[in-house]
Amino acid sequence: MKRVGYLVEKIADRDNLLLAFYKAKRGKQYKKEVISFGDNLEYNITKLQNEIISGRVSVGKYHSFVITDPKKRNIYAASFDERVLHHAIMIVCHQYFERNLIETTYATRIDKGVYKALDKAIYASKKYNYVAKLDFKKYFDSISHQILKEKLERIFKDKRLLYIFSQIIDTYSVNEGSGIPIGNLTSQYFANYYLSSLDHYIKEDLKIPVYVRYMDDMLLFDNDRANLRRSVNLIKKYSTDKLELLLKTPIIKRTSDTVSFLGYKIGCNMVLLNSRSRNRFSKKILKYDKLLLNGVWNEKEYQLHILPLMSFVRYAYTKKMRKRILCRIKSEERL
């Protein structure tokens, strides 16, 4: 595929930077650094514009914190001016990452997402007898800087843009020469694209009938269990040799059973929440109800949090669980 160039000027365009500013501040408009950036908007946009055109950007100013939901992770949030830069880059570059991805990879893509991935997996569970579930050990922490940079060179030929990418990549490492920070918009794109060659290998060389990927969570469907085993072994070798990634122990089972995927347990005849998701739902809905009752949240704030939570659990069969928890909330309210 032909490499693309002359993108830096589009990224540095004032209108693009303003759009990036509005995207970056969405949901964060009351934070001090966002207000400060906006109060000096013209100066900050011009400064960022000059940095991009020169190819030398100010990056690596991370604020780190730990989240434990759904599991413990170290998050490295870039400073606000860096987030504007990331948005400006991806507004222009999104289409070029997109055209290198296969249809059935679902993270960081318009009109894709978790539920589309689940829909595809459920469809495949009804059509095929076996499924293999794969994911990698410490995926974000294991991404090779050198391999990632080489992959970016296969899409882009603008040296200034590649140098900007290189500076962003080099701001973070877990071990020398590996790791990208969870929390950056650029990291989402890099991590999704990093596995693109593996996607093509699985579909075009191994010819797996149905393959579904959401970031590094992968499901492979086939009617031939022996072929699925052979394919998994070849994927393991490819991942180690070409990507320097280690697979966790693969799971291969009948689709008449259930396999855990994106917080759910899916099979050919059912969709359930996995145990971690059930516990999260119970804790969150009780927490949200208390915040509303205690006046910490108003009705609008409560709805903003509760609606996506309810959408998540309603995708699976959870009627009895929801009824049990709501009865518990009502009984606590009467105390």
C-alpha positions as CSV (number, residue, x, y, z in Angstrom):
1,M,0.0,0.0,0.0
2,K,1.3,3.4,-1.0
3,R,2.8,5.5,1.9
4,V,1.3,8.9,2.6
5,G,3.2,12.2,3.1
6,Y,2.7,15.9,3.5
7,L,0.4,15.6,6.5
8,V,2.3,17.9,9.0
9,E,0.8,21.0,7.4
10,K,-2.7,19.6,7.7
11,I,-2.1,18.6,11.4
12,A,-0.7,22.1,12.1
13,D,-3.6,23.9,10.4
14,R,-5.2,26.3,12.8
15,D,-8.7,25.0,12.2
16,N,-7.5,21.5,12.9
17,L,-5.8,22.5,16.1
18,L,-9.0,24.3,17.3
19,L,-11.1,21.2,16.5
20,A,-8.5,19.2,18.5
21,F,-8.8,21.6,21.4
22,Y,-12.6,21.2,21.5
23,K,-12.2,17.4,21.3
24,A,-9.6,17.3,24.0
25,K,-11.6,19.4,26.5
26,R,-14.8,17.4,26.1
27,G,-15.9,16.4,29.6
28,K,-13.0,18.2,31.2
29,Q,-13.8,21.8,30.6
30,Y,-13.8,22.7,34.3
31,K,-10.3,21.4,35.0
32,K,-7.7,24.0,35.8
33,E,-5.2,23.1,33.0
34,V,-8.1,23.2,30.4
35,I,-9.3,26.6,31.6
36,S,-5.7,27.9,31.6
37,F,-5.1,26.7,28.0
38,G,-8.4,28.2,26.9
39,D,-7.7,31.6,28.5
40,N,-4.5,31.9,26.4
41,L,-6.0,30.0,23.4
42,E,-4.4,32.0,20.6
43,Y,-0.9,31.9,22.1
44,N,-1.2,28.1,22.9
45,I,-2.5,27.2,19.4
46,T,0.3,29.2,17.7
47,K,2.9,27.6,20.0
48,L,1.7,24.1,19.2
49,Q,1.5,25.0,15.5
50,N,5.1,26.1,15.5
51,E,6.2,22.9,17.3
52,I,4.4,20.7,14.9
53,I,5.8,22.4,11.8
54,S,9.3,22.2,13.2
55,G,8.8,18.6,14.1
56,R,10.0,19.1,17.7
57,V,7.1,18.8,20.1
58,S,7.0,19.1,23.9
59,V,5.8,15.7,25.1
60,G,6.2,13.3,28.1
61,K,4.6,15.4,30.8
62,Y,2.5,12.6,32.3
63,H,0.3,12.5,35.4
64,S,0.2,8.9,36.7
65,F,-2.4,7.3,38.8
66,V,-3.8,3.8,39.4
67,I,-7.3,2.5,38.6
68,T,-8.6,-0.8,39.9
69,D,-11.8,-1.1,37.8
70,P,-12.1,-3.5,36.1
71,K,-8.6,-4.5,37.1
72,K,-5.5,-2.7,38.5
73,R,-3.8,-0.6,35.9
74,N,-1.3,2.2,35.9
75,I,-2.6,5.1,33.9
76,Y,-0.4,7.8,32.5
77,A,-2.4,10.8,31.4
78,A,-0.6,13.3,29.2
79,S,-0.8,17.1,29.9
80,F,-3.6,19.0,28.3
81,D,-1.5,20.5,25.5
82,E,-0.2,17.1,24.6
83,R,-3.8,15.8,24.4
84,V,-4.6,18.6,22.0
85,L,-1.5,17.5,20.0
86,H,-2.7,13.8,20.0
87,H,-6.2,14.8,18.8
88,A,-4.8,17.0,16.1
89,I,-2.6,14.2,14.8
90,M,-5.4,11.6,14.8
91,I,-8.0,13.8,13.2
92,V,-5.7,13.8,10.2
93,C,-4.1,10.4,10.5
94,H,-7.2,8.3,11.5
95,Q,-8.1,7.4,7.9
96,Y,-4.6,6.1,7.2
97,F,-4.6,3.8,10.2
98,E,-8.1,2.7,9.4
99,R,-7.3,1.6,5.8
100,N,-4.7,-0.9,7.2
101,L,-7.1,-2.7,9.5
102,I,-9.3,-5.7,8.7
103,E,-13.1,-5.5,9.1
104,T,-13.3,-7.5,12.3
105,T,-11.1,-5.6,14.6
106,Y,-13.3,-3.3,16.7
107,A,-11.3,-1.1,19.1
108,T,-10.7,2.7,18.4
109,R,-12.8,2.7,15.3
110,I,-15.9,4.6,14.2
111,D,-19.1,2.5,14.0
112,K,-17.3,-0.5,15.7
113,G,-16.8,-0.9,19.4
114,V,-17.5,-3.5,22.1
115,Y,-21.1,-4.3,21.2
116,K,-20.3,-4.8,17.5
117,A,-17.5,-7.1,18.5
118,L,-19.9,-9.1,20.7
119,D,-22.5,-9.3,18.0
120,K,-20.0,-10.8,15.6
121,A,-18.7,-13.2,18.2
122,I,-22.3,-14.4,19.1
123,Y,-23.1,-14.8,15.4
124,A,-20.0,-17.0,15.0
125,S,-20.8,-19.0,18.1
126,K,-24.0,-20.1,16.5
127,K,-22.3,-21.1,13.2
128,Y,-19.1,-22.8,14.3
129,N,-18.4,-25.6,16.8
130,Y,-15.1,-24.4,18.4
131,V,-13.6,-21.2,19.6
132,A,-10.1,-20.2,20.7
133,K,-9.6,-17.3,23.0
134,L,-6.3,-15.5,22.9
135,D,-4.7,-12.5,24.6
136,F,-1.2,-11.3,25.4
137,K,0.8,-11.0,28.7
138,K,1.0,-7.3,29.6
139,Y,0.2,-6.2,26.1
140,F,0.7,-2.4,26.3
141,D,3.9,-2.8,28.4
142,S,5.3,-5.3,25.8
143,I,4.9,-3.3,22.6
144,S,8.4,-2.9,21.0
145,H,9.3,0.7,20.2
146,Q,11.5,-0.3,17.3
147,I,8.9,-2.6,15.7
148,L,6.2,0.0,16.2
149,K,8.3,2.7,14.5
150,E,9.0,0.4,11.6
151,K,5.3,-0.3,11.3
152,L,4.5,3.4,11.2
153,E,7.1,3.9,8.5
154,R,5.0,1.5,6.3
155,I,2.1,3.9,6.4
156,F,3.7,7.4,6.6
157,K,6.7,8.8,4.7
158,D,6.7,12.4,6.1
159,K,9.9,12.5,8.2
160,R,8.7,15.3,10.5
161,L,5.5,13.3,11.3
162,L,7.5,10.1,11.9
163,Y,9.9,12.1,14.2
164,I,6.8,13.4,16.2
165,F,5.6,9.8,16.5
166,S,9.1,8.7,17.6
167,Q,9.2,11.5,20.3
168,I,5.8,10.4,21.7
169,I,6.8,6.7,21.7
170,D,10.1,7.4,23.4
171,T,8.5,9.4,26.3
172,Y,7.6,6.1,28.1
173,S,9.0,2.6,28.6
174,V,8.5,-0.2,31.1
175,N,11.6,-2.1,30.0
176,E,14.2,-0.5,27.8
177,G,12.7,-0.1,24.3
178,S,9.2,-1.4,25.1
179,G,5.9,-0.2,26.4
180,I,3.4,2.5,25.6
181,P,1.3,4.3,28.2
182,I,-2.3,3.4,28.8
183,G,-4.3,6.6,28.8
184,N,-3.0,8.3,25.6
185,L,-5.2,8.6,22.5
186,T,-2.0,7.9,20.4
187,S,-1.5,4.7,22.5
188,Q,-4.9,3.4,21.5
189,Y,-4.1,3.9,17.8
190,F,-0.6,2.5,18.1
191,A,-1.7,-0.6,20.1
192,N,-4.6,-1.4,17.7
193,Y,-2.4,-1.0,14.6
194,Y,0.5,-3.0,16.1
195,L,-1.5,-6.2,15.7
196,S,-2.7,-5.4,12.1
197,S,-0.1,-7.6,10.5
198,L,-1.2,-10.5,12.8
199,D,-4.8,-9.9,11.8
200,H,-3.9,-10.2,8.1
201,Y,-1.8,-13.3,8.8
202,I,-4.7,-15.0,10.7
203,K,-7.3,-14.2,8.0
204,E,-5.2,-14.4,4.8
205,D,-2.6,-17.1,5.6
206,L,-4.2,-19.2,8.2
207,K,-7.7,-18.6,6.7
208,I,-9.6,-18.7,10.0
209,P,-13.3,-18.7,9.1
210,V,-14.3,-16.0,11.7
211,Y,-11.8,-13.9,13.7
212,V,-12.8,-11.2,16.1
213,R,-10.4,-8.8,17.8
214,Y,-10.9,-6.0,20.3
215,M,-7.4,-4.6,21.1
216,D,-5.5,-7.7,22.2
217,D,-8.6,-9.8,23.1
218,M,-9.1,-12.3,20.2
219,L,-11.6,-15.0,19.4
220,L,-11.0,-17.5,16.5
221,F,-13.9,-19.7,15.3
222,D,-13.7,-22.9,13.3
223,N,-15.5,-26.3,12.9
224,D,-12.1,-28.1,13.0
225,R,-10.6,-28.3,16.5
226,A,-7.3,-29.7,15.2
227,N,-6.9,-26.9,12.7
228,L,-7.7,-24.4,15.4
229,R,-4.9,-25.9,17.6
230,R,-2.4,-25.7,14.7
231,S,-3.4,-22.1,14.0
232,V,-2.9,-21.1,17.6
233,N,0.6,-22.6,17.7
234,L,1.4,-20.7,14.5
235,I,0.0,-17.5,16.0
236,K,2.1,-18.0,19.1
237,K,5.3,-18.3,16.9
238,Y,4.4,-15.3,14.8
239,S,3.7,-13.2,17.8
240,T,7.0,-14.0,19.4
241,D,9.1,-13.8,16.3
242,K,7.5,-10.8,14.5
243,L,6.0,-8.8,17.4
244,E,8.0,-9.8,20.5
245,L,4.8,-10.6,22.3
246,L,3.9,-13.5,24.6
247,L,0.5,-15.2,24.5
248,K,-1.2,-16.2,27.7
249,T,-2.3,-19.8,27.8
250,P,-4.8,-20.2,25.0
251,I,-8.3,-21.5,25.7
252,I,-10.0,-23.7,23.1
253,K,-13.5,-24.9,23.8
254,R,-16.8,-25.8,22.2
255,T,-19.1,-22.9,21.4
256,S,-21.9,-24.8,23.2
257,D,-20.1,-23.9,26.4
258,T,-19.3,-20.2,27.2
259,V,-16.1,-18.2,26.7
260,S,-15.3,-15.0,28.5
261,F,-15.0,-12.0,26.2
262,L,-15.1,-8.2,27.0
263,G,-16.8,-8.6,30.3
264,Y,-19.4,-11.2,29.2
265,K,-19.6,-15.0,28.9
266,I,-20.9,-15.8,25.4
267,G,-22.0,-19.1,23.8
268,C,-24.2,-20.2,20.9
269,N,-27.3,-20.1,23.1
270,M,-26.6,-17.4,25.8
271,V,-25.0,-14.1,26.8
272,L,-24.2,-13.7,30.5
273,L,-22.1,-11.3,32.6
274,N,-18.9,-12.8,33.8
275,S,-18.3,-12.8,37.6
276,R,-16.1,-9.7,37.6
277,S,-18.7,-7.7,35.7
278,R,-21.5,-8.9,38.0
279,N,-19.5,-7.7,41.0
280,R,-18.7,-4.4,39.4
281,F,-22.3,-3.8,38.5
282,S,-23.5,-4.5,42.1
283,K,-20.9,-2.2,43.6
284,K,-21.4,0.6,41.2
285,I,-25.2,0.8,41.2
286,L,-25.2,0.8,45.0
287,K,-22.6,3.5,45.0
288,Y,-24.4,5.7,42.5
289,D,-27.7,5.3,44.4
290,K,-26.0,6.6,47.6
291,L,-24.5,9.6,45.8
292,L,-27.9,10.5,44.5
293,L,-29.6,10.0,47.9
294,N,-26.9,12.0,49.7
295,G,-27.2,14.9,47.3
296,V,-23.7,14.6,45.9
297,W,-25.2,14.0,42.5
298,N,-28.3,15.6,41.0
299,E,-30.6,13.6,38.7
300,K,-28.8,14.6,35.5
301,E,-25.4,13.5,36.9
302,Y,-26.9,10.2,38.1
303,Q,-28.4,9.5,34.7
304,L,-25.1,10.2,32.9
305,H,-23.5,7.4,35.0
306,I,-26.4,4.9,35.3
307,L,-27.5,4.8,31.7
308,P,-24.2,3.3,30.2
309,L,-24.0,0.9,33.2
310,M,-27.6,-0.3,32.5
311,S,-26.9,-0.6,28.8
312,F,-23.8,-2.8,29.6
313,V,-25.7,-5.3,31.8
314,R,-28.9,-5.4,29.6
315,Y,-26.8,-6.7,26.7
316,A,-26.6,-10.0,28.7
317,Y,-29.4,-11.9,30.5
318,T,-29.4,-10.1,33.8
319,K,-33.1,-9.6,34.6
320,K,-33.0,-11.6,37.9
321,M,-29.8,-10.0,39.0
322,R,-31.1,-6.5,38.3
323,K,-34.3,-7.2,40.1
324,R,-32.4,-8.6,43.2
325,I,-30.2,-5.5,43.4
326,L,-33.0,-3.0,42.9
327,C,-35.0,-4.7,45.7
328,R,-31.9,-4.4,48.0
329,I,-31.6,-0.7,47.2
330,K,-35.3,-0.1,48.0
331,S,-34.9,-1.9,51.3
332,E,-31.9,0.1,52.3
333,E,-33.7,3.4,51.4
334,R,-36.5,2.5,53.9
335,L,-34.0,2.1,56.7
